[in-house]
Amino acid sequence: MKTAPVTDLKNRLSHYLRLVARGENITITDRGLPVARLSRVEAGAADNSALVAAGLARPPLAALPPDFLKRSLPAEDVRGALLEDREDRF
């Protein structure tokens, strides 16, 4: 297990995130004392269910449309499009 001082973690966060993504566990220290551990999260449906059960997330209301990532907002009225998209939530 690697250790990293907070100041080094702040300056080289991307480096440490790459290490964590490869499976390394990193202990974060503040003035030489361990204060946290950085470890990889295995994403999956069970993780999402636990977050929902804990009240930290909510399940999706509906599946995303197939063209969701390809959509473009109308340039003339971005604010209007955003408000229209959010109508069902407020």
C-alpha positions in Angstrom: 0.0 0.0 0.0 1.3 3.4 -1.0 1.1 6.6 1.1 0.7 10.1 0.0 0.8 13.4 1.9 -2.3 15.6 1.3 -0.1 18.3 -0.4 1.3 15.8 -2.8 -2.2 14.3 -3.5 -3.5 17.8 -4.3 -0.6 18.5 -6.7 -0.7 15.1 -8.4 -4.3 13.9 -8.1 -4.4 12.5 -11.7 -1.3 10.4 -11.0 -2.8 8.9 -7.9 -6.2 8.3 -9.5 -4.4 6.3 -12.3 -2.7 4.2 -9.6 -6.1 3.6 -7.9 -7.7 2.7 -11.2 -5.0 0.0 -11.6 -5.9 -1.5 -8.1 -3.5 0.3 -5.8 -4.7 1.4 -2.4 -3.3 4.7 -1.2 -3.2 6.0 2.4 -3.5 9.8 2.6 -1.5 11.4 5.4 -1.8 14.8 7.0 1.4 15.9 8.9 2.5 12.3 8.9 -0.7 10.8 10.4 -3.0 8.6 8.2 -6.4 10.3 7.7 -8.0 8.5 4.7 -7.7 5.7 2.3 -8.2 6.0 -1.4 -9.3 2.8 -3.1 -10.9 1.7 -6.4 -14.7 1.5 -6.5 -16.1 -1.5 -8.3 -19.1 0.0 -10.1 -22.2 -2.1 -10.5 -25.9 -2.3 -9.9 -25.4 -3.4 -6.3 -23.5 -0.2 -5.5 -26.2 1.9 -7.0 -28.9 0.0 -5.0 -27.0 0.6 -1.8 -26.8 4.3 -2.5 -30.5 4.5 -3.3 -31.3 2.5 -0.1 -29.2 4.9 1.9 -31.0 7.9 0.5 -27.8 9.2 -1.2 -29.1 8.7 -4.8 -32.3 8.2 -6.6 -33.1 5.7 -9.3 -33.7 7.0 -12.8 -37.3 8.0 -13.7 -37.0 6.5 -17.2 -34.4 5.1 -19.5 -32.5 7.7 -21.6 -33.5 7.9 -25.3 -31.2 6.2 -27.7 -30.2 9.6 -29.3 -29.5 11.3 -25.9 -25.7 11.8 -26.4 -26.2 13.0 -30.0 -28.8 15.7 -29.2 -28.0 19.3 -29.6 -29.7 22.2 -27.9 -31.2 24.9 -30.0 -28.7 27.8 -30.0 -31.4 30.5 -29.9 -33.0 29.4 -26.7 -30.8 27.3 -24.5 -32.5 28.5 -21.3 -35.9 27.6 -22.6 -34.8 24.1 -23.6 -33.2 23.6 -20.2 -36.4 24.7 -18.3 -38.5 22.5 -20.6 -36.3 19.5 -19.9 -36.6 20.0 -16.2 -40.4 20.6 -16.1 -41.2 17.1 -14.8 -38.8 17.5 -11.8 -40.0 20.7 -10.2 
